[in-house]
């Protein structure tokens, strides 16, 4: 009997419903904690006497280490199971955020808030939880389940954004970071509810090695295009997450407007992610991605051209929220559809690395240009150009599942 498939003796906490719930909770906590770091830009830089580039570079390093760590964490999860990887990541995550609170110099902030927190985020990445969810549902429902998992991460943003602002307002930014550090540790007990499954439901067992899977993917034109396109998603999302609250205050609006806007993005992304997953189940995923990136360019252009009122900010947040992580169910869906789920965490980790290179550039460039010329406008316009390029680059992707040579020869 193949131990990688569900049997009547499978523990109840390894059943699909429980795995989906637990995976969603992990995504919610892991993504929720890191999504509120932008709220700390103003109070931390003021208290420590740093410029915005110092804080932005720490967040940029965090995003880069997140990107570097995800393929490694994904490969370890594919081989040894997600539980130990996620538990280790939660410990590192908590330690990094705790050290971020204690940092008194820019170097310490870059070490703890950048490197250590980035690795912690990588080893608790929602992509690991999503890969676990993908393996317990059949292909006919997989895209929808991936949308649900992504929406859960967004719900974390909805919950943690107002909470983070409330913690800062009531307890100060230092204590707020300590509370967030403790919150990251909640992932540990949840992690051990996820099973180690090598063969996805509804798929034939494969003896393909990791090296073979990597060679297969890197020789596939669609995988390369998908990886390049995801760079743009990272550029957009990370820049807005870190700099948007400060951008809103620079417009003369209250700090609570920026916090509510980030929360609204997360709230609307729940809808967007779910709808994206449902659409990917019925229609072309690559066309969906192209549409999302084009719509982002329209939203950013409107933000720059319209009067800067609270209504404009909230409208932008709502629209961008619909488009926020709606790219993830479609991107992960193409990876699973073309290459299967055996090494999904690893392959998506590689695609995600490109996302985080874009994140690094968006976050750092935002801080550097603001300190240099006093405005974020060049980064917004760069986001528009990149959005148009991403809309075009996804269209040539071949979404058809690969027929592997070994499988074809056996028929």
Residue pairs with C-beta under 8 A, 6 or more apart in sequence:
1 7
2 199
2 205
4 196
4 197
4 198
4 199
4 205
5 197
5 199
5 201
6 14
6 15
6 136
6 201
10 195
12 18
13 19
13 22
13 193
14 193
14 194
14 195
15 136
16 136
16 137
16 201
18 193
19 132
19 133
19 136
19 193
19 194
19 195
20 133
20 136
20 137
20 145
20 148
20 149
22 129
22 190
22 193
22 194
23 129
23 130
23 132
23 133
23 149
23 152
23 194
24 129
24 133
24 148
24 149
24 151
24 152
25 152
25 190
26 86
26 124
26 126
26 129
26 187
26 190
26 191
26 194
27 126
27 129
27 130
27 149
27 150
27 152
27 153
27 156
28 152
28 153
28 155
28 156
28 159
29 156
29 183
29 184
29 186
29 187
29 190
30 93
30 121
30 124
30 125
30 126
30 129
30 153
30 156
30 184
30 187
31 126
31 153
31 154
31 156
31 157
32 153
32 155
32 156
32 157
32 159
32 160
32 183
33 93
33 97
33 156
33 160
33 180
33 183
33 184
34 62
34 117
34 121
35 156
35 157
35 160
35 161
35 241
35 262
35 266
36 157
36 160
36 161
36 163
36 164
36 165
36 180
36 262
37 59
37 62
37 113
37 241
37 242
38 59
38 241
38 242
38 243
38 244
38 245
38 246
38 258
38 262
39 161
39 164
39 165
39 168
39 245
39 258
39 259
39 262
40 55
40 168
40 173
40 176
40 177
41 52
41 55
41 56
41 242
41 243
41 245
41 246
42 245
42 246
42 249
42 255
43 168
43 172
43 173
44 50
44 55
44 109
44 173
45 51
45 52
45 54
45 55
47 173
48 103
48 104
48 109
50 106
50 109
51 367
51 371
52 246
52 367
52 370
52 371
53 364
53 367
53 368
53 370
53 371
54 106
54 109
54 367
55 109
55 367
56 242
56 243
56 363
56 364
56 366
56 367
56 368
57 106
57 110
57 114
57 364
57 367
58 100
58 106
58 109
58 110
58 113
58 114
59 113
59 114
59 238
59 242
59 363
60 114
60 238
60 359
60 360
60 361
60 363
60 364
60 367
61 110
61 114
61 115
61 118
61 360
62 113
62 114
62 115
62 117
62 118
62 121
63 118
63 234
63 238
63 356
63 359
63 360
63 363
64 118
64 356
64 357
64 359
64 360
65 114
65 115
65 118
65 119
65 121
65 122
66 118
66 119
66 121
66 122
66 125
66 356
66 359
67 122
67 234
67 352
67 353
67 354
67 355
67 356
67 357
67 359
67 360
68 118
68 122
68 353
68 356
69 118
69 119
69 121
69 122
69 123
69 125
70 122
70 125
70 127
70 349
70 352
70 353
70 356
71 346
71 349
71 350
71 352
71 353
72 122
72 349
73 85
73 89
73 122
73 123
73 125
73 128
73 345
73 349
74 125
74 127
74 128
74 131
74 345
74 346
74 347
74 348
74 349
75 210
75 343
75 345
75 346
75 349
76 85
77 85
77 86
77 128
77 131
77 132
77 345
78 131
78 198
78 210
78 342
78 343
78 344
78 345
78 346
79 210
80 196
81 194
81 195
81 196
82 128
82 129
82 131
82 132
82 191
82 194
82 196
82 345
83 191
83 192
83 193
83 194
83 196
84 191
85 123
85 128
85 191
86 123
86 124
86 128
86 129
86 187
86 188
86 190
86 191
86 194
87 187
87 188
87 191
87 192
88 123
89 119
89 120
89 121
89 122
89 123
89 124
89 125
89 187
90 120
90 123
90 124
90 184
90 185
90 186
90 187
90 188
90 191
91 120
91 185
91 188
92 116
92 119
92 120
92 123
93 117
93 120
93 121
93 123
93 124
93 181
93 184
93 187
94 120
94 181
94 182
94 184
94 185
95 112
95 116
95 120
95 181
96 112
96 113
96 115
96 116
96 117
96 118
96 119
96 120
96 181
97 112
97 113
97 117
97 120
97 177
97 178
97 180
97 181
97 184
98 112
98 177
98 178
98 181
99 108
99 111
99 112
99 113
99 116
99 117
100 109
100 112
100 113
100 117
100 177
101 173
101 174
101 177
101 178
101 181
102 108
102 112
103 109
103 111
103 112
103 113
120 184
124 184
124 187
125 349
125 352
126 149
126 150
126 152
126 153
127 332
127 345
127 348
127 349
127 352
128 345
129 149
129 194
130 146
130 149
130 150
130 328
130 332
130 348
131 341
131 344
131 345
131 348
132 194
132 195
132 197
133 145
133 146
133 148
133 149
134 142
134 145
134 146
134 200
134 332
134 336
134 341
134 344
135 197
135 199
135 200
135 201
135 341
135 344
136 195
136 197
136 201
137 145
137 201
138 201
138 202
139 202
139 203
139 336
139 337
140 202
140 281
141 281
142 281
142 333
142 336
142 341
143 277
143 278
143 280
143 281
143 285
143 329
143 330
143 333
144 274
144 277
144 278
144 281
145 277
146 277
146 280
146 328
146 329
146 332
146 333
146 336
147 273
147 274
147 275
147 276
147 277
147 278
147 280
147 329
148 273
148 274
148 277
150 269
150 273
150 276
150 277
150 325
150 326
150 328
150 329
151 269
151 270
151 271
151 273
151 274
151 277
153 273
153 325
154 266
154 267
154 269
154 270
154 272
154 273
154 321
154 324
154 325
155 266
155 270
156 266
157 262
157 263
157 265
157 266
157 269
158 263
158 266
158 267
158 270
160 180
160 183
161 259
161 260
161 262
161 263
161 266
162 259
162 260
162 263
164 176
164 180
164 259
165 255
165 256
165 259
167 175
167 176
167 179
167 180
168 176
171 179
198 342
199 205
199 206
199 342
200 336
200 340
200 341
200 342
200 344
203 340
203 341
203 342
204 407
206 340
206 342
206 404
207 406
208 216
208 342
208 343
208 404
208 406
210 343
210 346
213 339
213 342
213 343
213 346
213 347
214 343
214 346
214 347
214 350
216 339
216 402
216 404
217 223
217 339
217 347
217 350
218 224
220 338
220 339
220 398
220 402
221 396
221 397
221 398
222 286
222 334
222 338
222 396
222 397
222 398
222 399
223 335
223 338
223 339
223 347
223 351
225 393
225 394
225 396
225 397
226 331
226 334
226 335
226 351
226 394
226 397
227 350
227 351
227 353
227 354
228 354
228 393
229 289
229 293
229 390
229 393
229 394
230 327
230 331
230 351
230 352
230 354
230 355
230 358
231 354
231 355
231 357
231 358
231 386
232 293
232 358
232 386
232 387
232 389
232 390
233 293
233 327
233 331
233 355
233 358
233 390
234 354
234 355
234 356
234 357
234 358
234 359
234 360
234 362
235 358
235 359
235 361
235 362
235 382
235 383
235 386
236 296
236 300
236 358
236 362
236 383
236 386
236 387
237 324
237 325
237 359
237 362
238 356
238 358
238 359
238 360
238 362
238 363
239 359
239 362
239 363
239 365
239 366
239 379
239 383
240 265
240 320
241 262
242 363
242 366
243 363
243 366
243 367
243 370
243 376
243 379
244 258
244 261
244 262
245 255
245 258
245 259
245 261
245 262
246 258
247 258
247 376
248 255
248 257
248 258
248 261
248 313
249 255
249 258
250 376
251 308
251 313
253 308
253 310
253 313
257 310
257 313
258 313
260 314
260 317
261 313
261 314
261 316
261 317
262 317
264 314
264 317
264 318
264 321
265 317
265 318
265 320
265 321
265 324
266 321
266 324
267 321
268 317
268 318
268 319
268 320
268 321
268 322
268 324
269 321
269 322
269 324
269 325
269 326
271 321
271 322
272 321
272 322
272 323
272 324
272 325
272 326
273 324
273 325
273 326
273 328
273 329
275 322
275 326
276 288
276 292
276 326
276 327
276 328
276 329
276 330
277 329
277 333
279 288
280 288
280 329
280 330
280 333
284 399
285 330
285 331
285 333
285 334
285 337
285 399
286 330
286 334
286 394
286 395
286 397
286 399
287 394
287 395
288 330
289 327
289 330
289 331
289 390
289 394
290 390
290 391
290 392
290 394
290 395
291 391
292 323
292 326
292 327
292 330
293 327
293 387
293 388
293 390
293 391
293 394
294 387
294 388
294 391
295 319
295 323
296 320
296 323
296 383
296 387
297 383
297 384
297 387
297 388
297 391
299 316
299 319
299 320
299 323
300 320
300 380
300 383
300 384
300 387
301 384
302 316
303 312
303 316
303 380
304 377
304 380
304 381
306 312
331 348
331 351
332 344
332 348
334 397
334 399
335 344
335 347
335 348
335 351
336 344
337 399
337 401
338 398
338 399
338 400
338 401
338 402
339 347
339 402
340 401
340 402
362 379
362 383
365 379
365 382
366 376
366 379
369 375
369 376
369 378
369 379
370 376
